[in-house]
Amino acid sequence: MSRHLLRPHPDRGALENVAAAGVQGAPALQTMFRAGARTERTVMVRPGAPQVTGPALTRTGEGPYNGCPTRPGSNPMDIRGSGSYRRLTELEVMQQVLPMRGARVLELGCGRALVTRLMVERLGAARITATEVDRIQHEKNLQMNDLPDVTFKLAGAEATGSPDASVDIVVMLKSLHHVPVALMDQAMEEIRRVLRPGGFAYISEPIYAGAFNDILRLFNDEQQVREAAFSAVARAVETGLLELVDEIFFESPSSFESWGEFEERILGATHSEYRVDEPLYIRIKRAFMAHMGPAGAEFFNPTRVDLLRRPSK
């Protein structure tokens, strides 16, 4: 196994202020939720795996998350990873493993378009089509008038409406597990269809572990859908639909100044709907407040990225 070091971007302080993706939550009675998260990374370079521009960070030592290989073979994919996780932002990871500058990008599940903006302004993407299934959030995104190189579209990952072989990179940030399970394989087929031969898919998914996850699962236990998303990626690789370039594991820090911010960002979003009665609301608040300190609450969320590529032939 080859080992490389992923070095933090020099502008890390600014990048860490970015909310890089969403999780899931709900408000006092009913809600939907998408959590802003900033990410970090650790990479295992699989033996014989093709390399992309930019170094990969290898896990070293024993970490807090157990390795869980989920399919046989000499190079099994791993849902959690087995070593220590490094802390970097998602943008730092993307910058070092994706040929983003000048690329045509399709982002599936763009949320509030925070990372969409940074892919253009910081990473140099030439053109982005950013899809979202949440109609309320999509309507808000359409009000943005300072992203001329971004086209917002109301569409699901399984049917994007983009032409064949029309993009260089597909990005999914914490969104594959939101695709209906019955449509996940179709979404992977759609990713291959829209990618040019040799194009990359960057699929970032939360790992079912960590203190923040412990709070979320009180009202939205995503273990099964996250495992289903991983299995869909594994099937796409196993059948040759897409090639596995790297499996990347890292921790993504997210912070909240107060319970009120958590309630607004997580329990007050419009992504999914849950029923939370008063006793459960109190349990959620109590679990969150256990992490509050003088500077607020900070969490480090284990994350896995599957870096895939459409075969050239």
Secondary structure, DSSP 8 states (H G I E B T S, - for coil): ---------TTHHHHTTS---------SSEEE---------EEE--TT----SS------S--SS---B-S-SSS--BSS-SS--EE--HHHHHHHHS--TT-EEEEES-TTSHHHHHHHHTT--SEEEEEES-HHHHHHHTT--S-TTEEEEE-BTTB----TT-EEEEEEES-GGGS-GGGHHHHHHHHHHHEEEEEEEEEEEE-S-SHHHHHHTTT---HHHHHHHHHHHHHHHHTTSSEEEEEEEEEEEEEESSHHHHIIIIITEEEEEEE--HHHHHHHHHHHHTT-BTTBEEEEEEEEEEEEE----
